[in-house]
Amino acid sequence: MPIRKNFEMYQGDDFGFDFYLRHSDTKEVIDLTGYVARMQVRPSIGSSVKYVDIDSDDNPDKISIVDNCVIVTLNSALTSTLSFDEAVYDLELESPSDVVTTYLEGKIVLSKEVTR
């Protein structure tokens, strides 16, 4: 089961987070060499509309895996284009052997910017 993590994002500001995956028994960081990270933000789970659609192969400036750390960085140019009030997201990793696992999921609440 993915970990539920809700976020608050401010329109027009840089937004980001990072995390490591650890073995549950040893707490050692999991080696993510060769993994691909993907994240989508949508109005609702069943929606075909995508507010954000990034992966570490095509968008390494927005989502990447560096030294086994998954890093998400949405710059102000991207967040300024968003206009939803609340959306859902999930983030999954695909292993080198094509096993896909969702690790994070939740809601994003967007506060609208005043200064543009």
N, C-alpha and C positions, 0 to 999 in steps of 0.2 A: 504494500500500500504506500502511495506517495505521502510525504509529509505535507500537511496543510500549512501554508504560510501566506497570510494576507499582507498586502502592501498598500501604502498611501503614496501617490505620485503627484507632484505638482507640475502642471502643464507649463512647458517652456523651460523647466530646470533639467539639469542632468540627473539621471536616475540610474542606480546600479546596486548590485549585490553580488556576493561571491560565496562559495561554500566548497568544502571538502567532503568527500564520502569516506567513511571509516568502517573498517570491519567491526561488527558488533561485539565480537569476543575479545579481540586484541586491541581495538581502537587505533590500529595502524591505518594510515591513509591508503586508500585503494589506488593502485596504478591505473591511470586513465589514458595511457599511451594508446593512440589509434582510435580513441572514442570520438564520436560526433555528438555535439550537444544541439538540441533544438528547443525552441520556445515559440509558442503562439499565444496571442491575446485576442479574445473574441467577445462579442456581446453576451453570448450565453453558450453553454456547452454544445448544443445542437446546431448552432449558427454556422452558415457557410462564409459569413463575413469575417475577415481577419484584420484586426487593427494593427497587429504586429506579427510578423512571420519571419523568424531569423533562425539560421543554423550556422554552426562554426565552420563549415566548409565554404559557404557563400558569403557570410557576414562576420568575418573574424574581428572586425572592429566593434561589433555589437554583442557577440557571444563567442567565448573562446574557452579553451582549456589550456592553462599555463601551469607547469609544475604540479599537475594533478589537482589544480584548483579550477572550478567552473566559475567563469566571470561573465556577468551580464552588465553591459554598459549601454544605456540608451541616452544619446546626447540630446541637448536642448533643441536642436533642429528637428529631431524626430518627435520628442514629446510635445513640442508646440503645435504639431499637426493633429494631435489627438483631441477629441472633443467628447468622449463618453463620460458618463457620471460614474458608472461601475461596470467592470468587465471581469471575465474569468481568464485564467491562464493555466498552462502547465508547462513543465520543462522535463524533457526526456533525454536520455543518453542512449546511443546505439553503440554497442561493443564492436570490436573488429570482426567478431563472428556473427554479426547482424542480429544480436539479441537487443531488443528495445525495451527499456525500463523507464517508467515515469517516476521521478524522484520528488518533484515539487508540484503542488497545485494549490490554487486558491483564487482569491478575488483581488482586484486592484481598484481602489477608489481614486479618482482623478479630481484634484482641486484645480479650478480654473485660474489662470494667471490674470493679473490686472495690468502689470507693466509689460508692454510689448515693444 
